[in-house]
């Protein structure tokens, strides 16, 4: 059989947008095929149609030589299609076997299922204890549960959406070994990822979407990551400019920062200590769920740590809340754009007011100066190339990348002494991500200090002067990024070494 999955003219439109416009491509048995594109290019809609979650308006699919139009995911699974979603669908209070059983049409007796989980997970290099609570598993182990659940279906096609976003480099290698084994046995893999070097290392072919249409097909092994990115965005990417800068005095000093878990299965922070100098970018890496959200909450003042000492420019700000810390020069941009960094129903002008009043003249005699607020929002929109009809537009109407540019720009234009950002380019397309990284580097070049918390190691290696890793709420001693290897970073992320108190 030359083609396992064949798609022709697949189209899906929603009010005001055509998500997929006449999409066509094919995947052969045993092929690892990449699906590439910016945010909004149509990747998610396309795989949802393949998996039976969305019904196409036009076009056709064939699977294993037969017409294929799954009415729902159950029909897709019955035909031999399995999917591992980017966001896990697991119950933390249940064990591995119970979670796997919930995803099966007719699960076998629990003892028999547990034996199959051990057998399959070991055979594919993803060993799991079926009796462990999911709430006690790492992000990498949770992904194993999702994959093993799929493998128990013996799929002909496995769809994977951003599968390495929560993995250390060592876990990525284990996953790639598993996927290559599946490929060698004839399973086709449709692979979505924004990590282009991984695409080049793993995939045999690639289909590139832009604006809902197929704009190119290629062998990614014959392209550079930059060439792939430029095919995705349809324009030449700017090279990040790292201006020469001198590091100044210590502007932020943190000692013994600890915090109780924010949820039942969440991590606690344990004695986090570090110093940060003017003009420095400190990159903090970590697999999801190791304390990133908690660290930003404590540094921003949303959840102050009672025992910690936090010194900003020689002043003790340990007892200050978010507004007090903002007034002194410590600003933050959280991971969750809609709902935390911005209020969805509020306009961009109103969202500018939310964090801008402490450092910008946006009020007069205790009342909001609407003109000043609108000008601040418009300044942010212009300076950070936010694609929107104007400052009156609601935050929820912006794409993820444009809202993220607005959120970062809103903080940068307030001239912080220290800016803490969590996942600054999460889910953002290549062009917007490059603009945000450049803005952080430019801010540091102007003398501010930046803490960039990110799961994207390529990003941290590009912008950071020093690197530290969060593992189970502990922060490793920051090390100079120059000369640090990916293997060493992976060991730090896994907590293998360096988890002592950071030195100044």
Secondary structure, DSSP 8 states (H G I E B T S, - for coil): ---SEEEEEEEEEETTEEEEEEEEEEE-TT-EEEEE--TTSSHHHHHHHHTTSS--SEEEEEETTEE---SSHHHHHHHTEEEE-SS----TTSBHHHHHHHT-SS---HHHHHHHHHHHHHHTT----TTSBGGGS-HHHHHHHHHHHHHTT--SEEEEESTTTT--HHHHHHHHHHHHHHHHTT-EEEEE-S-HHHHHHH-SEEEEEETTEEEEEE-GGGS-HHHHHHHHHTS-------------SEEEEEEEEEE--SSTT---EEEEEEEEETT-EEEEE--TTSSHHHHHHHHHTTT--TT-EEEETTEE-TT--HHHHHHHTEEEE-S-TBTTTB-TTSBHHHHHHHHHTTTS--EETTEE-HHHHHHHHHHHHHHTT--SS-TTSBGGGS-HHHHHHHHHHHHHTT--SEEEEESTTTT--HHHHHHHHHHHHHHHHTT-EEEEEES-HHHHHHH-SEEEEEETTEE---EESTT--HHHHHHHHTTSS--S----
